[in-house]
Amino acid sequence: MDTNQNLMQRRAAEKKYSILCIDDESANLKVLSSLLKDDYRLILAKSAAQGMTKTLELMPDLIILDVVMPQMSGFEMIEVLKNNPATTHIPVIFITGLQSVENEEKGLLLGGCDYIHKPFHHSIIRARVKNQIEIVRQRNLLEHIANIDSLTELNNRRKWVQDTDNIWLSSQLNNAQMVFGILDIDHFKTYNDSYGHQQGDIALRKISHALKRAMFEQQGKIYRCGGEEFYFYLPAANNKTEQILNHYISVVNELNIEHLHSRTAPRITVSIGAVQLVPSTDINLLMVMEQADKLLYQVKRGSRNAAKYTAIPSLIN
């Protein structure tokens, strides 16, 4: 049995999960709120339309949904939710007075994760909600693991694809200048051959953590997308892109990780290729990253330990 301290810790952990309760009867919302408010963040809505608005705005972890409501039924609402990529993952528990097997089957086939009949037992509500929140917790954990490079603890290529889809669209809508680039560790194969892969892993972690901190200062993010290759993006600061990229070069130099077999310097260095632009329908991220890769290649054929970037004037105001 939980001690008071354990109970408080469990409730604090669960409290971060949000549940949207949608029912046109205020009495039902009041009961659900009293049952769940101590353990979860509760959001209440009295119609499917209001529920849709709150779903898109707040993205709850779980939805408890009545079926019989005016204007739009719960069955109609779940169809909208499941057809929207942004909300299709949100689990939905139906709580309804509809008692027939046919209605229960319909609710489950439409994508409901559970179907509870009214009048309901309070302990059953708590137990079934807890079960669904545990599934959400495990799914979030697996999603986190799938998006993280285990060695450097940076986000990986999979997460890069997800994030940049959103960043590209957001920047396009806001007419915001962005910098997208590739950073590569110079002569890293030689480093591994000379110092061993264990030391190579240590160096990768040090470089990753230093660059993550540096890019965070500029509201940017860095991702490990290959052995010694990293992708990154950041908002473009007026006339400061070259200065910022050179700062990242310096950040790695200042780590002073010995590399006596490097043909560039007696320490580990990095090279960068980047593109600055306002995202547009006239160009896509693949084209931008191909251009960044060409610039990186030019740096690596030259001095290395340097950054080269280009702005795309036609897409910059």
Steps between C-alpha positions, in 0.01 A plus 500: 500500500633849412634715779389864499836601351482240224143601423603866473791410270275289277241775477769758420630279217152438360395864534701591192257294289195687375152361442229673296147409614225577248135467604198724446376424852662721765423243770706235320793740458481585869517133599791426266684806624459399864626148420810598303607853592736389779707285265480670160467837334132520405362689198121521469281557193119498463481424127695319229574832328645646819686175557656515153621855563657402832653186351680691226608772743613286794565152357381295800648160578157336525143590402191379687210543259125477525323360192157663498546876470326770292646629170784245489494157666797333663514251212521786251766674704729198526489463122629858469770433761620179336513661154722783623873404518545743790238330720475143374732373777285634788316210672125540546287335768128507431271543801141472387149398587476301174489142620478292181778271383470657154579848635790370707638320194460816293687710754790256514516460122513880460816501711383525861740332742225423755121519535337555840127485561308751711428497786865423573682386811752752627769237560461371143551849355815552705641159410433526128633854479812394689552211257476729198733760652756225565479404132552867410802517733656190343430627148662835582802322644539283190458805278770679697737204470431472127591867450822509703854405399608283794868598487476879487146539640426737212188462290553273199417513128147372558431789736667743256245405233210547742620831641606663176165426336343717770779761503486540122124555498507734800783709354323516165177624660687758710735606219790427737862462389664174602843342474522128422838332498729200528792471739766232457793405725827529308714184455290306749574160345869573553421594862324167561781309332763680709333532840248216490120496476450537874685832495309586183171450686621722784598770250163478326316547827711801599455665161127427494435645845707813428323565169156431647561766765634747244209453263245518780625852568393591145168310526643240267510120509759245394442137398740210450420371153808289428819372660670840529241704309248732663209699358381820663265795462465837670316828445709735288625810684548803275858514368620262771482160330870486417589611854273234654634219281857598578406495868403133463843434344661671799290306750650174372852644480473613861433142611864441400453127437841378389524369141868484411430304181268765355625678188307813609605569859643311802147481642155397380336756273174520307383635165160650420290560189175693538223678312297801614156560357133563560329163441268511202291277277758573226761287675509207741726395785663220299623756247625723781692217669653395166630856462631495858677172426669654194623791711627259764687308228666823389617568857635148538689523172655822627623595844235318708444634854278764338143585404356596164144612443285653231180699513229448242415864419186433301339354811624762748326834544 
